[in-house]
Amino acid sequence: AGKHLPWGWASSVPAVHREASLLPGWAFFLQVMGFSLTSPEGLTSNPSLVFQEFTIRAVLGLGFLNASLQKQGWSSVAFSLFMLVLAVQWAILTDSFTEWLLSGKVPNKLTSMYPASMSAVTVLISAGMVLGKANLVQLTVMTLLEVTAIGIMRTVGSTFFQLDHHMDTMFFPIFAAYFGVIVARCLAKPLPKGAEKKTQMATRPSLFGMLGTLFLWIFWPSFNSAPLNLLDNKRTALLNTYFALAVSAVTATSVSALAHPHGKINLVHVHNAVLAGGVASSAPAYLISSPWIAMVLGLLAGLISIGGAKCLASFNYVQVTQDFSGVHYTFGLPGLLGVATYIVLLLWTSSSKMWVPQLTSWPCCSALGSVPRALGGLLLRLKIWKAPHEAKYFEDQTFWESHWPHLPSHLDD
């Protein structure tokens, strides 16, 4: 039925399904490029623990975090795994290439897994804004573009501003959130009548979403402390992140109940604001000298996350960007609070030789990051990717083959 082309692309295949034929070619090409990326040299003292924590946090945490919509569960978890492994390999490749350009040497060591994993986590946060509206080819292009942009920012920070890898934690929540906001805004289309039901949280899917929140909550302290070199700084960051997370969790639950006339808790508020303390403490955790400061930071982060969700909703923000997973409230706004806190603590505790290059790096990296955000949004809007029709948004059935009869509508919900 038609002349077959490479990778199974047949002329008889409908246009809306041709994007699936592009995927094997992309994946094969990228895998060939990454065959010789790493070697067993340069292992950390406990690599098994590091791999487990990052994998659980990324796949289960961010995968299930975005699985709260009624008809979008498979795509969230499975696509997150695909983007994670692709992003890690591409990050190692791009970091190795830039290192070769700067020093003439290719590291090819597993010690580069941390910055690569950080890049992958950044991509998965951004994907929370796009899942359900983009096919897997578009997500692949987004992953490659965002990881490349992160690698360039990391290289600029380390080369011109002498920033260590632990400074990545200051940029990644904000970069991820607003990269996702811009791309989602470019892809957003008016939903057809009756499609609003698909964007609502259902009982069982929202339980999976909270499961992702719990995984992230458990592993966020070790994530904030992992890139620090000094043991004292690791301990300080670990404890302060935990205190900030604990207070933001209490704040999210209490304020949500307080805002309801009958004292009922809004699961959307809890889903968004529980992690706000961990995000806000990503950059300044090791600089906080007393636990009460971390607790105040967690309180403010929780209030800002819930307040942002309620206030921005009145400005039609969710409908314009279609941020139904609350990425902006969970990562963007608390991340900005964390940067402001980091700047204050840095000015208070450090000499000018330390804080001048670090403060200068923030506006430079922010301006540098605005280019790939706009480019990514415009690139993913191209018709060559065969994006799904807006009537098929937020449905697993658009991307997955089902082998069992469709359940009755009352069981779907």
C-alpha positions in Angstrom: 0.0 0.0 0.0 2.4 2.7 -1.2 6.1 2.9 -1.6 7.9 2.5 1.7 10.5 5.0 2.8 13.2 4.7 5.5 12.1 4.0 9.1 8.7 2.7 8.0 7.5 6.0 6.5 4.9 4.9 3.9 3.2 7.2 1.6 -0.1 5.7 2.6 0.4 6.7 6.3 -1.9 9.5 7.3 -0.2 12.8 7.9 -1.2 13.0 11.6 0.6 9.7 12.2 3.8 10.4 10.3 5.4 11.9 13.4 5.6 8.4 14.9 7.7 7.3 11.9 10.2 10.1 12.6 10.9 8.9 16.1 13.0 5.8 15.4 15.3 7.7 13.1 15.8 10.5 15.7 16.4 8.0 18.5 18.8 5.8 16.5 20.9 8.8 15.4 21.2 10.1 19.0 22.1 6.7 20.4 24.8 6.2 17.9 26.3 9.6 18.9 26.2 8.6 22.5 27.8 5.2 22.4 31.2 6.3 23.7 30.2 9.0 26.1 31.3 7.6 29.4 33.9 5.5 30.9 34.2 3.9 34.4 36.8 6.4 35.4 36.2 9.0 38.0 33.5 7.3 40.0 32.2 8.9 43.1 32.5 7.2 46.5 29.0 5.9 46.4 27.7 6.0 42.8 24.9 3.5 43.3 23.2 5.8 45.9 23.6 8.9 43.6 22.1 7.0 40.6 19.2 5.7 42.7 18.2 9.0 44.2 18.3 10.9 40.9 16.5 8.2 39.0 13.7 7.9 41.6 13.4 11.6 41.9 13.2 12.2 38.2 11.2 9.2 37.0 8.8 8.6 39.9 8.7 12.1 41.3 8.4 14.3 38.2 6.7 11.5 36.2 3.8 11.0 38.6 3.7 14.7 39.5 2.2 15.5 36.1 -0.1 12.5 36.1 -3.0 14.1 37.9 -5.2 14.8 34.9 -8.1 12.5 34.2 -6.9 11.0 30.8 -3.2 11.7 30.9 -1.3 9.1 33.0 0.7 6.9 30.7 2.1 9.8 28.7 3.3 11.6 31.8 5.2 8.6 33.3 6.5 6.9 30.2 7.4 10.1 28.3 9.2 11.4 31.3 11.4 8.3 31.4 12.1 8.6 27.7 13.1 12.3 28.1 15.2 11.6 31.1 17.5 9.0 29.5 17.7 11.1 26.3 18.5 14.3 28.2 21.2 12.7 30.3 23.0 11.3 27.3 22.7 14.5 25.3 23.9 16.5 28.3 27.0 14.4 28.7 27.7 14.7 25.0 27.3 18.5 24.9 29.3 19.0 28.1 32.1 16.8 26.7 32.1 18.8 23.5 32.3 22.1 25.2 35.0 20.8 27.5 36.9 19.7 24.4 36.6 23.1 22.9 37.9 24.8 26.0 40.7 22.5 27.1 41.2 20.1 24.2 40.3 17.2 26.5 37.2 15.0 26.6 36.4 14.0 30.2 34.2 10.9 29.5 33.9 10.2 33.2 30.9 9.3 35.2 31.5 12.2 37.5 29.7 14.2 34.8 26.5 12.4 35.6 25.5 15.0 38.2 25.3 18.0 35.9 23.8 15.8 33.2 21.1 14.7 35.7 20.5 18.3 36.7 19.9 19.1 33.0 17.5 16.2 32.7 15.5 17.3 35.8 15.2 20.7 34.3 13.8 19.3 31.1 11.2 17.2 33.0 10.0 20.2 35.0 9.5 22.2 31.7 7.7 19.1 30.2 5.0 19.5 32.8 3.8 22.5 30.9 3.8 20.7 27.5 2.7 17.1 28.1 -0.6 16.4 26.5 -0.2 19.0 23.8 3.0 17.8 22.1 3.9 14.4 20.5 7.1 12.5 21.3 9.0 14.0 18.4 8.3 17.5 19.6 9.3 16.5 23.1 12.6 15.1 21.7 13.3 18.4 19.9 12.5 20.3 23.1 14.8 18.1 25.1 17.7 18.6 22.8 17.2 22.3 22.6 16.8 22.9 26.3 19.7 20.6 27.3 21.9 22.5 24.9 20.9 25.8 26.3 21.5 24.6 29.8 25.0 23.4 28.8 25.8 26.8 27.3 24.7 28.6 30.4 26.7 26.3 32.6 29.8 26.8 30.4 29.4 30.6 30.5 28.9 30.6 34.3 32.0 28.4 35.0 34.2 30.1 32.4 33.4 33.8 32.8 32.0 33.9 36.4 33.9 31.0 38.0 30.7 29.4 39.2 30.8 25.9 40.7 28.3 23.2 39.7 26.3 23.8 42.9 25.2 27.2 41.5 23.1 25.3 38.9 20.6 24.8 41.7 20.0 28.6 41.7 19.1 28.7 38.0 17.4 25.4 37.2 14.0 25.8 38.8 13.5 29.3 37.3 14.9 28.4 33.9 12.8 25.2 33.7 9.6 26.9 34.8 9.8 29.8 32.4 11.1 27.7 29.5 8.0 25.6 29.9 5.8 28.7 30.2 7.1 30.2 27.0 6.9 26.9 25.0 3.4 26.1 26.4 2.2 29.6 25.5 3.4 29.1 21.9 1.7 25.7 21.7 -1.5 26.7 23.5 -4.7 26.7 21.4 -8.3 27.3 22.4 -9.8 24.0 23.6 -13.0 22.9 21.9 -16.2 22.9 23.8 -16.4 20.1 26.4 -12.6 19.6 26.5 -12.3 21.4 29.9 -13.2 18.2 31.7 -10.0 16.5 30.5 -7.9 19.2 32.3 -9.5 18.6 35.7 -8.0 16.5 38.4 -9.7 13.1 39.1 -9.6 11.0 42.2 -7.3 8.2 41.2 -5.0 10.3 38.9 -4.6 13.0 41.5 -3.5 10.3 43.9 -0.7 9.5 41.5 0.1 13.2 41.3 0.5 13.3 45.1 2.6 10.2 44.9 5.0 12.1 42.7 5.0 15.1 45.1 5.9 12.7 48.0 8.9 11.3 46.1 10.1 14.8 45.3 9.6 15.9 48.9 11.6 12.9 50.3 14.6 13.4 47.9 14.8 17.1 47.6 17.1 17.6 50.7 19.7 15.3 49.2 19.3 16.8 45.8 20.1 20.3 47.2 23.1 19.0 49.1 24.6 16.7 46.5 26.6 19.2 44.5 28.3 20.8 47.4 31.9 19.8 48.0 32.5 20.6 51.7 30.9 18.2 54.2 29.8 21.0 56.5 28.0 22.7 53.6 26.3 19.4 52.7 25.0 19.0 56.2 23.8 22.6 56.4 22.0 22.4 53.1 20.4 19.0 54.0 18.9 20.2 57.3 17.8 23.6 56.1 16.1 22.1 53.0 14.2 19.7 55.3 13.0 22.5 57.6 11.9 24.6 54.6 10.1 21.6 53.1 8.4 20.8 56.4 7.1 24.3 57.0 5.9 24.7 53.4 4.0 21.4 53.7 2.3 22.6 56.9 1.7 26.0 55.3 0.1 24.6 52.2 -2.3 22.4 54.2 -3.2 25.1 56.8 -3.7 28.0 54.4 -5.7 25.9 52.0 -8.1 25.0 54.8 -8.2 28.6 56.0 -9.1 29.9 52.6 -12.2 27.6 52.3 -15.4 28.8 54.0 -15.9 25.3 55.5 -12.3 24.6 56.3 -11.8 22.0 53.5 -8.4 21.4 52.0 -7.8 22.0 48.3 -5.7 19.2 46.8 -4.4 21.5 44.0 -2.9 23.9 46.7 -1.2 21.0 48.5 0.0 19.6 45.2 1.6 22.8 44.2 2.8 24.4 47.5 4.2 21.4 49.4 7.4 21.5 47.4 7.8 25.3 47.5 10.1 25.3 50.4 12.6 22.9 48.8 12.6 24.9 45.6 13.1 28.2 47.4 16.0 26.7 49.4 17.8 25.2 46.4 20.3 28.1 46.1 20.6 29.5 49.6 20.3 26.3 51.7 24.0 26.1 52.5 24.3 29.8 53.4 21.5 29.7 56.0 23.0 29.9 59.5 20.0 29.0 61.6 17.0 26.6 61.1 14.5 29.4 61.9 15.6 31.3 58.8 14.9 28.2 56.7 11.5 27.8 58.3 10.6 31.4 57.5 11.7 30.8 54.0 9.5 27.7 53.8 6.6 29.7 55.1 7.0 32.5 52.6 7.5 30.0 49.8 4.3 28.1 50.7 2.3 31.4 50.9 3.7 32.6 47.6 2.9 29.3 45.8 -0.7 29.3 47.0 -1.1 33.0 46.6 0.2 32.8 43.1 -2.1 30.0 42.2 -5.2 32.0 43.4 -4.2 35.4 42.1 -3.0 34.4 38.7 -6.1 32.4 38.2 -8.1 35.6 38.3 -6.0 37.0 35.4 -6.9 34.0 33.2 -3.3 32.7 33.4 -4.1 29.0 33.4 -6.3 29.3 30.3 -3.8 31.4 28.4 -0.7 29.1 29.1 -2.7 25.9 29.9 -0.4 25.3 32.9 -2.8 22.8 34.4 0.0 21.1 36.4 0.9 24.3 38.2 4.6 24.3 37.2 4.8 28.1 37.5 3.4 28.0 41.1 5.5 25.0 42.1 8.9 25.9 40.6 8.9 29.4 39.1 7.6 31.7 41.9 9.4 29.8 44.7 12.6 29.8 42.6 12.5 33.5 42.3 12.1 33.8 46.1 15.1 31.5 46.5 17.3 33.7 44.2 16.3 36.8 46.2 17.1 35.1 49.5 20.4 33.9 48.1 21.4 37.4 47.0 20.5 38.8 50.5 22.5 36.1 52.3 25.4 36.4 50.0 25.7 40.2 50.5 25.3 39.6 54.3 27.9 36.9 54.7 30.5 37.1 51.9 33.2 39.5 50.8 32.9 41.5 47.6 35.3 39.2 45.8 32.8 36.3 46.2 29.5 38.0 45.5 30.3 40.3 42.6 30.8 37.6 40.0 28.0 35.5 41.3 25.5 38.4 41.3 26.7 39.5 37.9 26.1 36.0 36.5 22.3 36.1 37.3 21.2 38.8 34.9 23.6 37.5 32.2 22.4 33.9 32.4 18.8 35.1 32.5 19.2 37.2 29.4 21.1 34.3 27.7 18.3 31.9 28.6 15.6 34.0 27.1 16.8 33.2 23.6 16.3 29.4 23.6 12.9 29.9 25.3 11.6 31.9 22.5 13.4 29.8 19.9 12.0 26.6 21.4 8.4 27.9 21.4 8.6 29.0 17.8 10.4 25.9 16.6 7.8 23.5 18.2 5.0 25.3 16.5 6.2 24.3 13.0 3.8 22.1 11.2 6.5 19.5 10.2 6.2 17.9 13.7 2.5 17.0 13.0 1.3 18.0 16.5 -2.0 16.6 17.7 -5.2 18.5 17.1 -6.4 20.5 20.0 -9.4 18.2 20.3 -7.0 15.4 21.2 -5.1 17.3 23.8 -4.5 15.7 27.2 -5.5 12.2 26.1 -3.3 9.1 26.4 -5.3 7.5 23.6 -3.8 10.1 21.2 -0.3 8.6 21.6 -0.8 5.0 22.9 -2.2 1.8 21.6 -4.9 0.2 23.8 -5.5 -3.5 23.9 -8.6 -3.6 26.1 -12.1 -2.2 25.7 -12.7 1.3 26.8 -14.0 1.5 30.4 -17.4 3.1 31.1 -17.3 6.8 31.6 -18.1 6.6 35.3 -15.0 4.4 35.9 -12.8 6.7 33.9 -13.4 9.5 36.4 
